[in-house]
Amino acid sequence: MLTKNEARYCSEIVERMDAMRGFLNAETLASPPDPVHWHQFMSSLRAIQGNLSNAGSFISTLLAKQYLVERFGVEFDAADKPQGAPGIDIDIRAPDGKRIVAEIKTTVPYGQADFGAQQQKGFKKDFEKLVRSEAEHKFMLVTDSRAFSVLLKPKYMSLIPGVHIVNLVTGEHHVAEQIAPPDPSPPARGG
């Protein structure tokens, strides 16, 4: 069930897609290329599409809401926090009062087997937010299967002990293992 804000946001996305479809059906690029016409075409299309990245992030937040509602029975408005706003992406309470925090990533790995350098920085920044949060339930929610697989590498898992990694599209789920601290006592000597 969508909140009033979520339904409004979804309607705006539909209107934007309809406007893009209408524009693309009505307008064509000149051939041979005319830089002035092509510039006007691209500028008009860009104005209609708005920030598609934010729309995609909002839809990912709806996926996250669906997952968290099914898992915890929570209620919250996915449209409350503006996309791209600083802080934890989702910070809510379960019906039992326990805190749930989640970061959502729509990142597609730059490389075949790993994230690019800037992507790694973005993930590590979000890892730190999750690890520092005092919450009973911590989630790294992704929308790309390759991103999910990359996050299962030990070099990433070791940075987010106890964090649940979830592919929101497939439902795959994995919990990063808690690493036991080393035993501070010296080893016993035989003798």
C-alpha positions in Angstrom: 0.0 0.0 0.0 1.5 3.3 -1.1 1.4 6.4 1.1 0.0 9.6 -0.4 3.5 11.0 -0.9 4.7 7.7 -2.6 1.7 7.6 -4.9 2.3 11.3 -5.9 6.0 10.5 -6.6 5.0 7.5 -8.7 2.5 9.6 -10.7 5.2 12.2 -11.4 7.5 9.4 -12.8 4.6 8.1 -15.0 3.9 11.7 -16.3 7.6 12.2 -17.0 7.8 8.9 -18.9 4.7 9.7 -20.9 6.1 13.2 -21.8 9.4 11.6 -22.9 7.5 9.0 -25.0 5.4 11.8 -26.6 8.4 13.9 -27.3 10.4 11.1 -28.9 7.4 10.1 -31.0 7.0 13.7 -32.2 10.5 14.8 -32.7 13.4 13.4 -34.6 17.1 14.3 -35.0 17.9 16.0 -38.2 19.9 14.1 -40.8 22.5 15.2 -41.7 23.4 16.3 -38.2 22.5 19.9 -37.4 24.3 20.8 -34.2 21.8 23.6 -33.3 18.8 21.3 -33.8 20.5 18.4 -32.0 21.3 20.6 -29.1 17.7 21.8 -28.8 16.5 18.2 -29.1 18.8 17.0 -26.3 18.1 20.0 -24.1 14.4 19.4 -24.4 14.7 15.7 -23.7 16.9 16.4 -20.7 14.4 19.0 -19.3 11.5 16.5 -19.6 13.4 13.6 -18.0 14.5 15.6 -15.0 16.7 13.7 -12.6 16.1 10.1 -13.6 18.8 9.0 -11.1 16.6 10.3 -8.3 13.6 8.5 -9.7 15.5 5.3 -9.8 16.7 5.8 -6.2 13.1 6.4 -5.1 12.0 3.1 -6.8 14.8 1.3 -5.0 13.5 2.8 -1.7 10.1 1.4 -2.6 11.8 -2.0 -3.1 13.5 -1.6 0.3 10.2 -0.7 1.9 8.6 -3.8 0.5 11.4 -6.0 1.9 11.3 -4.4 5.3 7.5 -4.4 5.5 7.5 -8.2 4.7 10.3 -8.9 7.1 9.4 -6.7 10.1 5.8 -5.4 9.5 7.1 -1.8 9.6 5.3 1.2 8.2 7.1 4.2 6.8 6.9 6.7 3.9 9.6 5.9 1.3 9.1 9.5 -0.1 9.7 11.3 3.2 13.5 11.6 2.9 14.7 13.4 -0.3 16.8 11.2 -2.6 20.5 12.1 -2.2 20.0 13.7 1.3 22.8 13.0 3.7 22.6 10.4 6.5 21.4 6.9 6.6 18.9 6.1 3.8 16.4 4.3 6.1 16.3 4.8 9.8 13.1 3.4 11.4 11.8 1.4 14.3 10.3 -2.1 14.1 7.0 -2.6 15.9 9.0 -4.1 18.8 10.9 -0.9 19.2 14.2 -2.1 17.7 16.0 0.2 15.4 16.5 -0.7 11.7 19.0 1.1 9.6 19.7 0.6 5.9 21.8 1.9 3.1 20.5 1.4 -0.5 22.8 1.1 -3.4 21.8 1.0 -7.1 25.5 0.7 -8.1 26.4 -1.6 -11.0 30.1 -2.6 -10.6 32.4 -0.8 -12.9 34.6 -3.9 -13.4 33.6 -7.5 -14.1 34.6 -8.7 -10.7 34.9 -5.5 -8.5 33.8 -2.0 -8.0 35.7 0.9 -9.5 37.8 3.1 -7.2 35.0 5.8 -6.7 32.4 3.1 -6.2 34.5 1.5 -3.5 34.8 4.9 -1.8 31.0 5.3 -1.9 30.4 1.8 -0.4 33.0 2.3 2.3 31.4 5.6 3.3 28.1 3.8 3.6 29.7 0.8 5.5 31.0 3.3 8.1 27.6 4.8 8.5 26.1 1.3 9.1 28.8 0.1 11.4 28.7 3.3 13.6 24.9 3.1 13.9 23.6 1.8 17.1 20.9 -0.4 15.7 19.7 -3.9 16.2 19.1 -4.5 12.5 21.6 -3.2 9.9 21.2 -3.7 6.1 23.1 -3.0 2.9 20.4 -3.2 0.3 21.5 -3.5 -3.4 19.6 -3.8 -6.7 22.2 -5.4 -8.9 23.2 -9.0 -8.8 26.8 -8.4 -9.6 27.0 -5.8 -6.8 25.6 -8.4 -4.4 28.2 -10.9 -5.5 31.1 -8.4 -5.2 29.9 -7.5 -1.6 30.3 -11.1 -0.6 34.1 -10.9 -1.1 36.1 -11.1 2.2 37.6 -7.6 1.6 34.1 -6.1 1.9 32.5 -8.5 4.3 35.3 -7.8 6.9 34.3 -4.1 6.9 30.6 -4.7 7.8 30.4 -7.4 10.5 26.8 -8.2 11.4 25.3 -6.3 8.4 22.7 -8.1 6.3 23.4 -7.8 2.6 20.3 -8.1 0.5 19.6 -8.1 -3.2 16.2 -6.4 -3.3 15.4 -7.8 -6.8 16.2 -11.5 -6.3 15.8 -11.7 -2.5 19.2 -13.2 -2.0 20.5 -12.5 1.6 23.7 -12.9 3.4 25.0 -11.7 6.8 28.6 -10.6 7.1 30.2 -12.6 9.9 31.2 -11.1 13.2 34.9 -11.5 13.5 35.9 -12.6 17.0 38.5 -10.4 18.6 41.9 -12.0 19.2 42.4 -13.7 22.5 44.5 -11.2 24.6 45.9 -13.9 26.8 49.3 -15.3 25.8 49.4 -18.9 24.6 50.0 -21.5 27.3 53.5 -22.9 27.3 54.2 -26.5 27.7 56.6 -27.6 30.3 
